[in-house]
Amino acid sequence: MKKFKIGQIGIGHNHAQGHMEAFRLHPDLFEIVGYSENSEYWLKKRGGLACYDGIARLGEDELIDKCDALLVETEVPYLMAAARKCIDRGKHIHLDKPAGEDFAEYEGILRDAQKKGLVVHLGYLYRTNPAVKKVFEIAESGALGKILYVETAMSAPRSREYLQYLETFKGGTMYIFGGHIIDFVLRLMGEPKKVEPILFRSGAEGFNGIDNATALFYYDSGVSVIRTSAIETGGHFRRELTVVGEKGTVCISPFERPTTKWLALQNGQEDAYDKLADATTLELPTNYDRYDAFPEEFYDRLCGKMSPIYDYGYEISLHKLLLQSCGILG
């Protein structure tokens, strides 16, 4: 079995720790060469984490030269510069998100990677989530009939420090959270005819960033709704995905270890008011971590086992929809 040499560029991304912990569990697949980080702030805050124990800290250029593939886990504003450097040097990347406010820059990186045969594996962690995968399985099996619309939300009650951080992004919560759940809608519904961004600044705690944002995706069959918030108390418990079809509906909430997890399918009967349906509770695994499946999935990509869904074109379309939902791209 081929073993790939990998390193992590940056430790400032909020998923950097989780990814390093997950990849260290697979020494049969990856040799971890080291990590790079120049920020004294992040070195002080995260450099002492156990996941970096025994791993060399190298300069960014040296790390890239020594690796087959890189985990790009810098602070969000610096992701694209690191990604571009890796692709220019012929290296595969796992790229965390969101992948920049400049669509042309992002598209250029992916097109160049495609020409060179380089893997760009995006950090959409719910793609490997068992509950979300079960929803896709049900919807794509035809059990729900034609999919009419999707409603999905991803929220959290963020700290004062995080609300201040959101002020630095044009799309606020939609930019940070939205890509995860726009991904659901794009996979299930395809590209919409129209995207309508609805961006709000609540002014909570004196901050002026976009702290709650919704996007409406218009299709011939209905409007799909993508909702994000950083000011919703209990928001972690209402990270939800509902898929509505002509013959049934499936719903999970929250995404990770759902407590709401039902499937309702029409049974061919109706009364004076409603079509009747049989509802069942979904059986879903609970013993997993959100990062567990990433290393093996990335390894498969490096070995040439490409996803039939998440190809370069799909990833470009997804980021375009994210930026449209943020009001950044027309």
FIMI-964374 format. One line per field, with one value per residue (C-alpha): residue number from 1; residue in three letters; x, y, z. Coordinates in nm, 2 decimals. Layout:
BEGIN
nr = NUM, ... $
rest = ALA, ... $
X = X, ... $
Y = Y, ... $
Z = Z, ... $
END
This chain:
BEGIN
nr = 1, 2, 3, 4, 5, 6, 7, 8, 9, 10, 11, 12, 13, 14, 15, 16, 17, 18, 19, 20, 21, 22, 23, 24, 25, 26, 27, 28, 29, 30, 31, 32, 33, 34, 35, 36, 37, 38, 39, 40, 41, 42, 43, 44, 45, 46, 47, 48, 49, 50, 51, 52, 53, 54, 55, 56, 57, 58, 59, 60, 61, 62, 63, 64, 65, 66, 67, 68, 69, 70, 71, 72, 73, 74, 75, 76, 77, 78, 79, 80, 81, 82, 83, 84, 85, 86, 87, 88, 89, 90, 91, 92, 93, 94, 95, 96, 97, 98, 99, 100, 101, 102, 103, 104, 105, 106, 107, 108, 109, 110, 111, 112, 113, 114, 115, 116, 117, 118, 119, 120, 121, 122, 123, 124, 125, 126, 127, 128, 129, 130, 131, 132, 133, 134, 135, 136, 137, 138, 139, 140, 141, 142, 143, 144, 145, 146, 147, 148, 149, 150, 151, 152, 153, 154, 155, 156, 157, 158, 159, 160, 161, 162, 163, 164, 165, 166, 167, 168, 169, 170, 171, 172, 173, 174, 175, 176, 177, 178, 179, 180, 181, 182, 183, 184, 185, 186, 187, 188, 189, 190, 191, 192, 193, 194, 195, 196, 197, 198, 199, 200, 201, 202, 203, 204, 205, 206, 207, 208, 209, 210, 211, 212, 213, 214, 215, 216, 217, 218, 219, 220, 221, 222, 223, 224, 225, 226, 227, 228, 229, 230, 231, 232, 233, 234, 235, 236, 237, 238, 239, 240, 241, 242, 243, 244, 245, 246, 247, 248, 249, 250, 251, 252, 253, 254, 255, 256, 257, 258, 259, 260, 261, 262, 263, 264, 265, 266, 267, 268, 269, 270, 271, 272, 273, 274, 275, 276, 277, 278, 279, 280, 281, 282, 283, 284, 285, 286, 287, 288, 289, 290, 291, 292, 293, 294, 295, 296, 297, 298, 299, 300, 301, 302, 303, 304, 305, 306, 307, 308, 309, 310, 311, 312, 313, 314, 315, 316, 317, 318, 319, 320, 321, 322, 323, 324, 325, 326, 327, 328, 329, 330 $
rest = MET, LYS, LYS, PHE, LYS, ILE, GLY, GLN, ILE, GLY, ILE, GLY, HIS, ASN, HIS, ALA, GLN, GLY, HIS, MET, GLU, ALA, PHE, ARG, LEU, HIS, PRO, ASP, LEU, PHE, GLU, ILE, VAL, GLY, TYR, SER, GLU, ASN, SER, GLU, TYR, TRP, LEU, LYS, LYS, ARG, GLY, GLY, LEU, ALA, CYS, TYR, ASP, GLY, ILE, ALA, ARG, LEU, GLY, GLU, ASP, GLU, LEU, ILE, ASP, LYS, CYS, ASP, ALA, LEU, LEU, VAL, GLU, THR, GLU, VAL, PRO, TYR, LEU, MET, ALA, ALA, ALA, ARG, LYS, CYS, ILE, ASP, ARG, GLY, LYS, HIS, ILE, HIS, LEU, ASP, LYS, PRO, ALA, GLY, GLU, ASP, PHE, ALA, GLU, TYR, GLU, GLY, ILE, LEU, ARG, ASP, ALA, GLN, LYS, LYS, GLY, LEU, VAL, VAL, HIS, LEU, GLY, TYR, LEU, TYR, ARG, THR, ASN, PRO, ALA, VAL, LYS, LYS, VAL, PHE, GLU, ILE, ALA, GLU, SER, GLY, ALA, LEU, GLY, LYS, ILE, LEU, TYR, VAL, GLU, THR, ALA, MET, SER, ALA, PRO, ARG, SER, ARG, GLU, TYR, LEU, GLN, TYR, LEU, GLU, THR, PHE, LYS, GLY, GLY, THR, MET, TYR, ILE, PHE, GLY, GLY, HIS, ILE, ILE, ASP, PHE, VAL, LEU, ARG, LEU, MET, GLY, GLU, PRO, LYS, LYS, VAL, GLU, PRO, ILE, LEU, PHE, ARG, SER, GLY, ALA, GLU, GLY, PHE, ASN, GLY, ILE, ASP, ASN, ALA, THR, ALA, LEU, PHE, TYR, TYR, ASP, SER, GLY, VAL, SER, VAL, ILE, ARG, THR, SER, ALA, ILE, GLU, THR, GLY, GLY, HIS, PHE, ARG, ARG, GLU, LEU, THR, VAL, VAL, GLY, GLU, LYS, GLY, THR, VAL, CYS, ILE, SER, PRO, PHE, GLU, ARG, PRO, THR, THR, LYS, TRP, LEU, ALA, LEU, GLN, ASN, GLY, GLN, GLU, ASP, ALA, TYR, ASP, LYS, LEU, ALA, ASP, ALA, THR, THR, LEU, GLU, LEU, PRO, THR, ASN, TYR, ASP, ARG, TYR, ASP, ALA, PHE, PRO, GLU, GLU, PHE, TYR, ASP, ARG, LEU, CYS, GLY, LYS, MET, SER, PRO, ILE, TYR, ASP, TYR, GLY, TYR, GLU, ILE, SER, LEU, HIS, LYS, LEU, LEU, LEU, GLN, SER, CYS, GLY, ILE, LEU, GLY $
X = 0.00, 0.14, 0.21, 0.18, 0.39, 0.17, 0.21, -0.02, 0.01, -0.13, -0.29, -0.52, -0.82, -1.09, -1.07, -0.69, -0.67, -0.95, -0.79, -0.44, -0.58, -0.77, -0.47, -0.24, -0.47, -0.36, 0.01, -0.05, -0.17, 0.02, 0.37, 0.32, 0.63, 0.55, 0.35, 0.41, 0.29, 0.44, 0.19, 0.31, -0.06, -0.15, 0.17, 0.10, -0.27, -0.25, 0.11, 0.11, -0.18, -0.12, -0.19, 0.13, 0.35, 0.65, 0.58, 0.84, 0.76, 0.91, 0.91, 0.62, 0.84, 1.04, 0.73, 0.57, 0.89, 0.90, 0.54, 0.32, 0.01, -0.08, -0.36, -0.43, -0.55, -0.45, -0.67, -0.95, -0.82, -0.49, -0.63, -0.62, -0.26, -0.14, -0.36, -0.22, 0.14, 0.08, -0.09, 0.19, 0.44, 0.25, 0.11, -0.22, -0.42, -0.70, -0.84, -1.05, -1.32, -1.46, -1.23, -1.20, -1.42, -1.26, -1.44, -1.20, -0.90, -1.07, -1.18, -0.84, -0.68, -0.92, -0.88, -0.51, -0.53, -0.75, -0.51, -0.22, -0.42, -0.39, -0.64, -0.83, -1.02, -1.26, -1.32, -1.70, -1.71, -2.08, -2.03, -1.90, -2.16, -2.37, -2.70, -2.65, -2.54, -2.86, -3.07, -2.89, -2.94, -3.31, -3.36, -3.15, -3.31, -3.64, -3.83, -3.94, -4.03, -3.93, -3.75, -3.95, -3.75, -3.50, -3.48, -3.16, -3.01, -2.68, -2.66, -2.47, -2.47, -2.12, -1.90, -1.83, -1.48, -1.64, -1.90, -1.61, -1.44, -1.75, -1.73, -1.42, -1.62, -1.86, -2.10, -2.08, -2.25, -2.34, -1.98, -1.86, -2.14, -2.33, -2.11, -2.18, -2.55, -2.56, -2.37, -2.68, -2.91, -2.68, -2.64, -3.01, -3.15, -2.88, -2.81, -3.11, -3.26, -3.21, -3.03, -3.17, -2.94, -3.10, -2.83, -2.90, -2.70, -2.88, -2.64, -2.62, -2.38, -2.28, -2.12, -2.20, -2.12, -2.37, -2.48, -2.78, -2.83, -3.07, -3.05, -3.34, -3.28, -3.55, -3.64, -3.93, -4.07, -4.03, -3.79, -3.52, -3.41, -3.06, -3.05, -2.75, -2.71, -2.44, -2.69, -2.93, -2.92, -2.94, -2.85, -2.63, -2.95, -3.12, -2.87, -3.12, -3.19, -3.54, -3.59, -3.94, -4.05, -4.37, -4.41, -4.24, -4.03, -3.71, -3.58, -3.28, -3.18, -2.91, -2.67, -2.45, -2.62, -2.97, -3.26, -3.51, -3.47, -3.79, -3.90, -4.26, -4.38, -4.73, -4.92, -5.17, -5.46, -5.61, -5.89, -6.10, -5.80, -5.47, -5.27, -5.18, -4.83, -4.64, -4.37, -4.07, -3.77, -3.44, -3.17, -2.84, -2.50, -2.38, -2.02, -1.82, -1.63, -1.69, -1.33, -1.31, -1.37, -1.16, -0.82, -0.94, -1.15, -0.85, -0.63, -0.87, -0.86, -0.48, -0.49, -0.71, -1.05, -1.23, -1.58, -1.85, -2.03, -1.77, -1.56, -1.39, -1.70, -1.92, -1.68, -1.67, -2.05, -2.08, -1.84, -2.02, -2.35, -2.19, -2.06, -2.40, -2.57, -2.33, -2.41, -2.05, -2.11, -2.40 $
Y = 0.00, 0.34, 0.58, 0.96, 1.22, 1.50, 1.82, 2.09, 2.45, 2.66, 2.58, 2.89, 2.74, 2.62, 2.27, 2.24, 2.05, 1.80, 1.72, 1.67, 1.44, 1.24, 1.20, 1.10, 0.79, 0.66, 0.60, 0.32, 0.57, 0.89, 1.00, 1.33, 1.54, 1.84, 2.16, 2.53, 2.84, 3.18, 3.36, 3.39, 3.43, 3.08, 2.92, 3.04, 2.95, 2.61, 2.52, 2.33, 2.11, 1.73, 1.67, 1.86, 1.67, 1.52, 1.68, 1.91, 2.27, 2.37, 2.67, 2.67, 2.64, 2.36, 2.17, 2.19, 2.07, 1.76, 1.65, 1.48, 1.65, 1.93, 2.00, 2.37, 2.49, 2.86, 3.13, 3.18, 3.49, 3.31, 2.98, 3.07, 3.20, 2.88, 2.67, 2.86, 2.80, 2.43, 2.38, 2.58, 2.34, 2.04, 1.93, 1.78, 1.96, 1.92, 2.27, 2.39, 2.64, 2.89, 2.92, 3.29, 3.59, 3.61, 3.36, 3.40, 3.32, 3.01, 2.89, 2.95, 2.73, 2.45, 2.46, 2.46, 2.16, 1.98, 2.04, 1.90, 1.61, 1.73, 1.66, 1.94, 1.79, 2.04, 2.05, 2.00, 1.78, 1.69, 1.50, 1.21, 1.25, 0.93, 1.10, 1.33, 1.04, 0.85, 1.15, 1.15, 0.77, 0.80, 1.10, 0.96, 0.62, 0.77, 0.69, 1.05, 1.09, 1.41, 1.64, 1.96, 2.17, 2.16, 2.35, 2.36, 2.56, 2.59, 2.81, 2.87, 3.12, 3.26, 3.44, 3.82, 3.74, 3.54, 3.81, 4.05, 3.80, 3.79, 4.16, 4.09, 3.89, 4.04, 3.75, 3.70, 3.38, 3.28, 3.29, 3.09, 2.84, 2.85, 2.64, 2.33, 2.34, 2.50, 2.18, 1.98, 2.18, 2.17, 1.79, 1.73, 2.00, 2.11, 2.47, 2.71, 2.95, 3.24, 3.31, 3.57, 3.66, 3.81, 3.94, 4.10, 4.28, 4.24, 4.47, 4.21, 4.31, 4.62, 4.44, 4.53, 4.21, 4.00, 3.77, 3.61, 3.54, 3.35, 3.25, 3.16, 2.92, 2.93, 2.62, 2.53, 2.31, 2.55, 2.76, 2.60, 2.78, 2.81, 2.98, 3.07, 3.25, 3.33, 3.47, 3.18, 3.04, 2.66, 2.69, 2.38, 2.17, 2.31, 2.24, 2.07, 1.92, 1.86, 1.72, 1.74, 1.52, 1.44, 1.11, 1.18, 1.39, 1.31, 1.53, 1.52, 1.76, 1.83, 1.68, 1.51, 1.25, 1.37, 1.36, 1.44, 1.18, 1.08, 0.96, 1.00, 0.83, 0.85, 0.52, 0.58, 0.67, 1.01, 1.17, 1.48, 1.70, 1.52, 1.25, 1.00, 0.89, 0.63, 0.78, 0.59, 0.68, 0.65, 0.42, 0.61, 0.54, 0.76, 0.63, 0.86, 1.18, 1.44, 1.41, 1.03, 0.96, 1.25, 1.07, 0.76, 0.97, 1.19, 0.88, 0.74, 1.06, 1.06, 0.70, 0.81, 0.70, 1.02, 1.11, 1.07, 1.37, 1.61, 1.68, 2.01, 2.14, 2.07, 2.24, 2.55, 2.56, 2.53, 2.82, 3.03, 2.97, 3.05, 3.38, 3.46, 3.38, 3.62, 3.90, 3.90, 3.76, 3.87 $
Z = 0.00, -0.10, 0.18, 0.11, 0.27, 0.40, 0.60, 0.74, 0.63, 0.91, 1.25, 1.26, 1.09, 1.33, 1.18, 1.18, 1.51, 1.42, 1.09, 1.23, 1.50, 1.24, 1.00, 1.28, 1.34, 0.99, 0.99, 0.75, 0.49, 0.57, 0.69, 0.86, 0.76, 0.97, 0.99, 0.92, 1.11, 1.12, 1.35, 1.71, 1.81, 1.67, 1.79, 2.14, 2.13, 1.95, 1.90, 2.22, 2.14, 2.17, 1.80, 1.72, 1.97, 1.80, 1.47, 1.32, 1.26, 0.92, 0.70, 0.45, 0.14, 0.29, 0.40, 0.06, -0.11, 0.12, 0.08, -0.17, -0.04, 0.20, 0.44, 0.39, 0.73, 0.76, 0.89, 0.64, 0.47, 0.38, 0.25, -0.12, -0.12, 0.03, -0.21, -0.51, -0.39, -0.35, -0.69, -0.86, -0.71, -0.83, -0.49, -0.41, -0.14, 0.12, 0.12, 0.41, 0.35, 0.28, -0.02, -0.08, -0.18, -0.52, -0.75, -1.04, -0.82, -0.68, -1.02, -1.16, -0.89, -0.95, -1.33, -1.30, -1.06, -1.30, -1.59, -1.38, -1.24, -0.89, -0.62, -0.45, -0.16, 0.00, 0.37, 0.37, 0.67, 0.65, 0.32, 0.53, 0.81, 0.85, 0.90, 0.60, 0.38, 0.49, 0.37, 0.04, 0.01, 0.07, -0.17, -0.45, -0.43, -0.56, -0.24, -0.20, -0.56, -0.74, -0.50, -0.47, -0.23, 0.05, 0.38, 0.58, 0.86, 1.03, 1.34, 1.66, 1.95, 1.88, 2.13, 2.13, 1.99, 1.71, 1.63, 1.59, 1.36, 1.14, 1.07, 0.85, 0.60, 0.34, 0.37, 0.75, 0.87, 0.51, 0.41, 0.71, 0.75, 0.42, 0.21, 0.42, 0.36, 0.01, -0.07, 0.03, -0.19, -0.49, -0.47, -0.43, -0.66, -0.90, -0.98, -0.92, -1.17, -0.93, -0.60, -0.36, -0.07, 0.25, 0.48, 0.82, 1.09, 1.41, 1.60, 1.88, 2.15, 1.95, 1.66, 1.30, 1.11, 0.91, 1.19, 1.04, 0.67, 0.45, 0.08, -0.13, -0.43, -0.69, -0.89, -1.11, -0.83, -0.54, -0.33, -0.13, 0.19, 0.33, 0.68, 0.89, 1.22, 1.48, 1.73, 1.78, 2.13, 2.10, 1.73, 1.75, 1.82, 1.51, 1.24, 1.02, 0.68, 0.54, 0.20, 0.05, -0.24, -0.42, -0.23, 0.10, 0.33, 0.53, 0.82, 1.05, 1.32, 1.43, 1.16, 1.42, 1.63, 1.53, 1.79, 1.51, 1.24, 1.06, 0.72, 0.61, 0.29, 0.14, 0.18, -0.10, 0.13, 0.20, 0.40, 0.33, 0.39, 0.36, 0.18, 0.46, 0.53, 0.73, 0.95, 1.07, 1.29, 1.11, 1.27, 1.25, 1.40, 1.69, 1.75, 1.52, 1.50, 1.23, 1.10, 1.11, 0.74, 0.59, 0.59, 0.40, 0.16, 0.09, 0.05, -0.21, -0.41, -0.40, -0.53, -0.82, -0.69, -0.78, -0.65, -0.92, -0.76, -0.62, -0.92, -1.02, -1.19, -0.89, -0.65, -0.88, -0.90, -0.52, -0.45, -0.71, -0.53, -0.19, -0.31, -0.48, -0.14, 0.03, -0.22, -0.33, -0.68, -0.90 $
END
